[in-house]
Amino acid sequence: MKIQANASGTRSIEVSEKHLMTLKKYALLKNLIDSNGIIDEDVLDKLKFNCRSILESQPTIDKELMDLCLDVIYNTNMKAIGLQNLVLLYVEWEPKETAKQDKEE
């Protein structure tokens, strides 16, 4: 899956199912956005700080979290609009994934 990373649409970031699962595993998007609902560069910085904090607090590096950071969150193309599109992709993906997991159980 690809998300648009800038307003003009000339940049995109590839997001895999593993990336979305890692977002869910660490609840990285939960309580990330303030009550105003605006996703800006400050929100992106908050996400980056949260990821870095998790990575630094673990005794061993979680490869999936590291891949998410390198491939998506810290991607040079990632801007606020890219994060907004990532959130929208996650909001669309998460209920389907939860239903799939419920069906498997």
HUFENZI-V723923 format. One record per pair of residues at least 24 apart in sequence whose C-alpha atoms are under 10 Angstrom apart, sorted by the first residue. I is the first residue (numbers start at 1). J is the second residue. D is the distance in Angstrom with one decimal. If there is no record, write none. Layout:
I:J:D ; I:J:D
This chain:
1:89:8.8 ; 2:85:9.4 ; 2:86:9.1 ; 2:89:9.2 ; 3:72:9.8 ; 3:78:9.7 ; 3:81:9.4 ; 3:82:6.6 ; 3:83:8.8 ; 3:84:9.3 ; 3:85:5.9 ; 3:86:6.5 ; 3:87:9.9 ; 3:88:9.4 ; 3:89:7.8 ; 4:77:9.4 ; 4:78:9.1 ; 4:79:9.7 ; 4:81:7.6 ; 4:82:5.8 ; 4:83:9.2 ; 4:84:9.3 ; 4:85:6.7 ; 4:86:8.6 ; 5:72:10.0 ; 5:75:9.7 ; 5:76:9.7 ; 5:77:6.0 ; 5:78:5.6 ; 5:79:6.1 ; 5:80:8.0 ; 5:81:5.9 ; 5:82:3.9 ; 5:83:7.7 ; 5:84:9.0 ; 5:85:7.6 ; 5:86:9.0 ; 6:77:7.5 ; 6:78:7.7 ; 6:79:6.6 ; 6:80:8.1 ; 6:81:5.9 ; 6:82:6.3 ; 6:83:9.8 ; 6:85:9.7 ; 7:79:9.3 ; 7:80:9.6 ; 7:81:6.8 ; 7:82:8.7 ; 10:77:9.9 ; 11:77:6.5 ; 11:78:8.8 ; 11:82:9.2 ; 12:77:7.2 ; 12:78:8.4 ; 12:82:7.9 ; 13:71:7.9 ; 13:72:6.6 ; 13:73:9.6 ; 13:75:7.8 ; 13:76:9.5 ; 13:77:7.2 ; 13:78:7.6 ; 13:82:7.9 ; 13:86:9.3 ; 14:71:7.7 ; 14:72:7.4 ; 15:68:8.6 ; 15:71:7.9 ; 15:72:6.9 ; 15:86:8.2 ; 15:89:9.2 ; 16:68:9.0 ; 16:71:9.5 ; 16:72:9.5 ; 17:90:9.9 ; 17:93:9.0 ; 17:97:9.7 ; 18:64:7.3 ; 18:65:9.4 ; 18:67:9.1 ; 18:68:8.2 ; 19:64:7.3 ; 19:65:7.9 ; 19:66:9.9 ; 19:67:7.6 ; 19:68:5.4 ; 19:69:9.0 ; 19:71:8.6 ; 19:72:8.1 ; 19:73:10.0 ; 19:90:9.8 ; 20:68:8.5 ; 20:86:9.0 ; 20:87:9.9 ; 20:89:8.7 ; 20:90:6.6 ; 20:93:7.9 ; 20:94:8.2 ; 20:97:9.7 ; 21:64:9.0 ; 21:65:9.8 ; 21:68:9.8 ; 21:90:9.3 ; 21:93:9.6 ; 21:94:8.7 ; 21:97:8.8 ; 22:62:9.8 ; 22:64:6.5 ; 22:65:6.2 ; 22:66:9.7 ; 22:67:9.3 ; 22:68:7.2 ; 23:64:9.7 ; 23:65:8.2 ; 23:68:8.1 ; 23:87:9.9 ; 23:90:8.3 ; 23:94:9.9 ; 24:90:8.7 ; 24:94:7.9 ; 24:97:10.0 ; 25:65:9.4 ; 26:50:9.9 ; 26:51:9.0 ; 26:54:8.8 ; 26:65:8.6 ; 29:83:9.9 ; 29:86:9.6 ; 29:87:7.4 ; 29:90:8.8 ; 29:91:9.8 ; 33:87:9.9 ; 38:80:9.5 ; 38:84:8.8 ; 39:79:9.9 ; 39:80:6.1 ; 39:81:7.6 ; 39:82:9.6 ; 39:83:7.4 ; 39:84:6.1 ; 39:85:9.9 ; 39:87:9.5 ; 40:79:8.2 ; 40:80:4.9 ; 40:81:7.6 ; 40:82:9.9 ; 40:83:8.4 ; 40:84:8.4 ; 41:78:9.8 ; 41:79:6.8 ; 41:80:5.2 ; 41:81:8.9 ; 41:83:9.0 ; 42:80:8.4 ; 43:80:7.6 ; 43:83:8.6 ; 43:84:9.8 ; 44:73:8.1 ; 44:74:9.5 ; 44:78:8.6 ; 44:79:7.4 ; 44:80:6.2 ; 44:81:9.6 ; 44:82:9.3 ; 44:83:6.7 ; 44:84:9.3 ; 45:73:9.5 ; 45:74:9.8 ; 45:79:9.8 ; 45:80:9.4 ; 47:73:7.9 ; 47:74:9.8 ; 47:83:9.4 ; 48:73:6.8 ; 48:74:7.3
